Amino acid sequence: MHEVINDEVVAVNLDSGKYYSIRSTGAYIWGALVSGHSSETITSELSFYYPGNSTLILTDIERFVDQLIEENLIKKCNGPESKTKIEPPTIEYQSPVIEAYSDMQEILLLDPVHDVDESGWPITHKQK
């Protein structure tokens, strides 16, 4: 799940309990990906708006998408690509960065529906 707050994407992996901050160019790429655009289309669009950076952009997007897949935030899909137009970026190009946090991992991994017994809730994974 994810939420856009101002210019930042906060994404949560409920299976791992990690949450992520994705800002700037990363948030732009995330928005295009979740709208159904391929990394190739996003690379082409960013290369158009930031000429002279196409090799860097290609490398950055490949690395960024690989990180998103590795963290189980997105999955590869072979479905049809979105036909909607990608909005032009309004920011200066920066290599996309994913910041991962695990400080709330134990809380995010609690399952309030299934982790209840006679001792009450919450039952942490340590108590099981």
N, C-alpha and C positions, 0 to 999 in steps of 0.2 A: 504494500500500500504506500501511497505517497500523497504529499500535500505541497502545494506551491505557496510559499509565504514570502511576499514581496518578490525579490529576484532570486530566491533560494528554494531548491527542492529539498524537502526532508522526506526520505524514503525509509521504510521500516521493513526488515525481513523478519516476519513473525516466526519463522522456523528456526532462525539462528539467534534471535533476540538482539541483533545489531541494528543500529540506525545510522543513517548516512546524511551528510550535508553535501549538496551539489549546487555550486553557484556559478555565476558568470556564463562563460561559454558552455560549461558542462550542463547548466540548467537549460540553455537553449537547445543543446543536442538532445537532452532527455525529453524535452517537450516535443521535439520533432519525432523521436523514436516512439513515444507512447501515442502519438497521433497516427502512427502507422507508416512512417517514412523509413526507407532503407538507409543504411549507413552510407551507401554509395550516393544516394540523392543528397543527403546532408553534406557529404564531402564536396559534391559538385556545387551546391548552393554556397557553402562557406568559401570555397575557392573563388567563386565569382565575386563575392563581396570583399574578400581579402586577397586580391591578386598578389602574386609573388610569394605566397605562403602555402601553395598547394601541396608540396611534399610534406611540410610540417603538419598541415591539416590532416592529410591522409594518415600519417603515422599516429597523430594524436587521437583521431577518431577510432582507428583500429584498436589502439591501446585502451581507450576509454570504454568502448563496447566490450572488449574482452574482460575488463574489470567488472563491468556490470553483470556480465554472464557468470563470471567466477563467483561473485557475491550473491548469485541467484536473485538478482533484482529484475532481470529480463531474461527471456529465452529467445533463441533463434526461431524464426518462423518463416515458412515458405509460402505464406498466403499472399494474396494480391496487395500491392502497395496502395496506400491512401492516394486519392486524387486531389486532396485539398492542397492548396498552395502553402508553402512554408513561408512564414513571415520573415522579412529581412531582419538581420540582427541589428540591435540598437546599441551594442556594446563594442568595446575594443576587443580584438581577438586575444585570448589567453589560452594556453593549453588547459584542457579540462581536468579538473581534480575531483576525486571522491574522497571525502573525509569520513572515516568509519569510527564509530563509537560503540563501546560495549559496556559502559558504566551502568546502564539500566537493563542489562541482559537478563538478569534473574527476574526482574519484574515483568519484562515483556514476554518471558517464557511461561509465566503463570497461566494456567488454563482455568478460569473461574467456573466454567460449565462442568468440566470433568474432574477437576482436582478438589472435590468436596467429599468428605466423609464425616463420621461422627465427631472427629476432632475439630471440624470447622474449616473455614477458608481464611486465608489462602494456605495451601500446602505447597511449599517450595519443593523443587526437585531434590534438594538436600535432605528433606524430611522423608521422602519416599523410601 
